[in-house]
């Protein structure tokens, strides 16, 4: 009986001391779409199955996004750009967390098939931090094109 009480107490303590997740961005705090306009250069990604895999751009490599006022975007890697697409920045239900989160949605029509990619937005300032909306996804960090890269 003594061991059962100790086990229950330990379970309660462990259950109540878990990591605290930040809540979603309230709809009243959704930034104006204009904050994302311009060019963004990829700096790093962290995540994966263990959450600890780190990827950075190799020296001389450049991976960028450009978001324009007409809601179009283009993705480029070392000067080779993808098919342009459309983007939106809005509140959507997170597949991972189940609540409303600020979401960057990218849509491209590739050979008649619409490819739709969703990212949860963590930050838009001089840095753009977007996260895959999946348990084994990556958090991606970009800086405004022309801004100093602090890796």
C-alpha positions as CSV (number, residue, x, y, z in Angstrom):
1,X,0.0,0.0,0.0
2,X,2.9,2.3,0.9
3,X,4.4,1.8,-2.5
4,X,1.1,2.4,-4.3
5,X,0.8,5.8,-2.6
6,X,4.4,6.8,-3.4
7,X,3.8,5.7,-7.1
8,X,0.6,7.8,-7.3
9,X,2.4,10.8,-5.8
10,X,5.2,10.5,-8.3
11,X,2.8,10.2,-11.2
12,X,1.0,13.3,-10.1
13,X,4.2,15.3,-9.7
14,X,5.6,14.1,-13.1
15,X,2.3,14.9,-14.8
16,X,2.1,18.4,-13.4
17,X,5.7,19.3,-14.1
18,X,5.7,18.9,-17.9
19,X,6.9,21.5,-20.4
20,X,4.6,24.4,-20.8
21,X,3.6,25.1,-24.4
22,X,3.1,28.7,-25.5
23,X,-0.5,29.3,-26.4
24,X,-1.8,30.3,-29.8
25,X,-1.6,33.9,-31.1
26,X,-5.0,35.5,-30.4
27,X,-6.9,36.6,-33.5
28,X,-6.6,40.2,-32.3
29,X,-2.8,39.9,-32.6
30,X,-2.7,38.7,-36.2
31,X,-0.2,40.9,-37.9
32,X,-1.0,42.9,-41.0
33,X,-0.2,40.9,-44.1
34,X,2.3,43.5,-45.0
35,X,4.8,42.3,-42.4
36,X,5.7,39.3,-44.5
37,X,6.2,41.1,-47.8
38,X,9.7,41.0,-49.2
39,X,12.5,38.5,-49.4
40,X,13.5,35.9,-46.8
41,X,16.7,33.9,-46.6
42,X,16.7,30.5,-44.9
43,X,19.2,30.3,-42.0
44,X,18.4,27.0,-40.2
45,X,15.9,24.3,-39.3
46,X,15.6,22.3,-36.1
47,X,13.4,19.4,-35.4
48,X,12.7,16.0,-37.0
49,X,11.7,12.8,-35.2
50,X,13.9,13.5,-32.1
51,X,13.4,17.3,-32.2
52,X,17.2,17.8,-32.1
53,X,18.2,17.5,-35.8
54,X,19.8,20.8,-36.9
55,X,20.2,21.8,-40.5
56,X,21.9,24.9,-41.8
57,X,22.6,26.2,-45.3
58,X,26.0,25.1,-46.7
59,X,28.5,27.9,-47.5
60,X,27.6,29.5,-50.8
61,X,24.1,28.0,-50.8
62,X,21.0,30.3,-50.8
63,X,17.4,29.2,-50.2
64,X,14.9,32.0,-50.3
65,X,11.2,32.9,-50.3
66,X,9.8,36.1,-51.7
67,X,6.3,37.2,-50.7
68,X,4.6,40.0,-52.9
69,X,1.7,42.4,-52.4
70,X,-0.5,40.5,-54.8
71,X,-0.3,37.5,-52.5
72,X,2.1,35.6,-54.8
73,X,5.2,33.9,-53.6
74,X,8.2,32.3,-55.2
75,X,10.7,29.9,-53.7
76,X,14.3,29.9,-55.0
77,X,17.4,27.7,-54.4
78,X,20.7,29.0,-55.6
79,X,19.0,31.1,-58.3
80,X,16.6,28.4,-59.5
81,X,13.1,29.4,-58.7
82,X,10.0,27.3,-58.4
83,X,6.6,27.8,-60.0
84,X,5.1,30.9,-58.4
85,X,2.2,30.3,-56.1
86,X,-0.2,32.2,-53.8
87,X,0.0,32.6,-50.1
88,X,-2.2,33.6,-47.2
89,X,-1.6,34.5,-43.6
90,X,-4.6,33.7,-41.4
91,X,-5.9,32.0,-38.3
92,X,-6.5,28.2,-38.9
93,X,-7.0,25.2,-36.7
94,X,-3.6,23.5,-36.0
95,X,-3.5,19.9,-36.9
96,X,-0.8,19.4,-34.2
97,X,-2.3,21.4,-31.3
98,X,-6.0,21.4,-32.2
99,X,-6.5,25.2,-31.5
100,X,-6.5,28.3,-33.7
101,X,-2.9,29.4,-34.7
102,X,-1.5,32.0,-37.0
103,X,-0.8,30.0,-40.2
104,X,1.1,30.7,-43.4
105,X,-0.6,28.7,-46.2
106,X,1.3,28.3,-49.5
107,X,-0.5,27.1,-52.6
108,X,1.0,26.1,-56.0
109,X,-0.5,24.6,-59.1
110,X,2.0,22.1,-60.4
111,X,0.9,20.3,-63.5
112,X,-2.8,20.7,-62.6
113,X,-2.3,19.5,-59.0
114,X,-2.6,22.1,-56.2
115,X,0.1,21.6,-53.7
116,X,-0.9,23.2,-50.3
117,X,1.7,23.6,-47.5
118,X,0.9,24.9,-44.0
119,X,3.3,26.5,-41.5
120,X,2.5,27.7,-38.0
121,X,3.9,31.2,-37.6
122,X,6.0,31.7,-34.5
123,X,7.5,35.1,-35.4
124,X,7.4,37.7,-38.1
125,X,9.8,40.6,-37.6
126,X,13.3,40.9,-39.0
127,X,13.1,37.1,-38.6
128,X,10.5,34.7,-40.0
129,X,10.1,31.6,-37.8
130,X,7.7,29.1,-39.2
131,X,7.0,25.5,-38.0
132,X,5.7,22.4,-39.8
133,X,2.3,21.6,-38.4
134,X,3.2,18.0,-37.6
135,X,4.7,16.1,-34.6
136,X,8.0,15.2,-36.4
137,X,8.3,18.5,-38.3
138,X,10.9,21.2,-38.4
139,X,11.0,24.8,-37.1
140,X,12.5,27.0,-39.8
141,X,14.3,30.3,-39.3
142,X,14.6,32.9,-42.1
143,X,16.0,36.4,-42.0
144,X,15.0,39.3,-44.2
145,X,17.0,39.4,-47.4
146,X,19.8,42.0,-47.0
147,X,19.7,41.7,-43.1
148,X,22.8,40.5,-41.3
149,X,22.9,36.7,-40.9
150,X,23.6,35.8,-37.3
151,X,24.0,32.1,-37.3
